[in-house]
Amino acid sequence: MKIRFETTRLRTGVIAAAVLAGGLLTATPAGASTVSGQSAATSVTLSAETAAAARPSNGRILYHRFAGGPNRLKIKNGTSRDGVVALVKGKSKAISIYVRAKSTATIKDVRDGTYRIYFTTGTQFSVSKGRFGRGAVYQRFDDQVRFRSSATQYTIYTLTLNPVRGGNAHSSAVNPKDFPA
């Protein structure tokens, strides 16, 4: 399968780092009811279970170990299933992002370095397990990508999770146990 993978080098006078953060559950969700006599711990547990079962928003950063770089990775998911893209630097997972079906998302703060890119698509994603519950397919791009920046330039890669005519990146199936969840 060929997948389109583009590289763009941009010039800029000022590079700003984007800070991406997931939302924190600090209150009872709207419309939720509490049972008289329940402890606060029970309410928090129920809220955490509800949050874990919810479908993540498009572009939600699920994991980010190496923040602060100026480079970008734009992901186009033209499939009918949601996806998760994970960048691995060496043997360590660096970043993972949730990309909803028929959507585009961007990681805006990738550090310089060489990364291997894994992706999975499926339905019923579990945030707590980092996996899809149904129909999961696990793949990895065969070629690694190198992000480089300087004071005046940074790298933007664009990749698609679906096959495209004229695509220039190949992917291979990966054992689910080897996927960086």
C-alpha positions, 0 to 999 in steps of 0.5 A: 500500500502506498501512502502519500508522505510530503515534506515541506521546509518553511522559513520564518522569522519567529518560531513559537512553541505551542503548548498542548494540554488535555482537559482535566476533569475538575467538576461533575459533568453537566447533567450528571446526578449524584446519589445521596450518601455516596462518597466523593471517591465513588463520584470521581471513579464514575467520572473517570470511567465516563471520561475513559469511555468517551471518544477523544476529540480530533487532534487530542494529544494522548502522550507527549514525552518530547515537547518543545520543538518547532517542527510539525506533523500534519496527519490526514485521516481519509478513512471511515475509522478513527486513528492514532498516530504514534512517533517513536524516537529510538525505542521510546514513544515520543508523541501520540495523537488521536485523529478522527475519521475524515479529519486532519490533525497536526502535532505542532511541537515536534523536536528535532530527530529521527522518528519511526511512525506507527498508526492504528485505526479502528472503533471504540477507542479506550483512552485508559488502554490506549487501544481500539476495542473493535476492528483495530489494524496496526501499521508502521511506515517503513521509512523513518522521518527526520525532523530538522530545524534552525533559527529560521527554518523548521520541517513540516511533514504531511502524511495520510492514513489512507492509500492515495494515488501517487503516494510515496510511503509504504507501510507494513502490518505490525503485531498489536503487541509491538504497537507503542500504546 
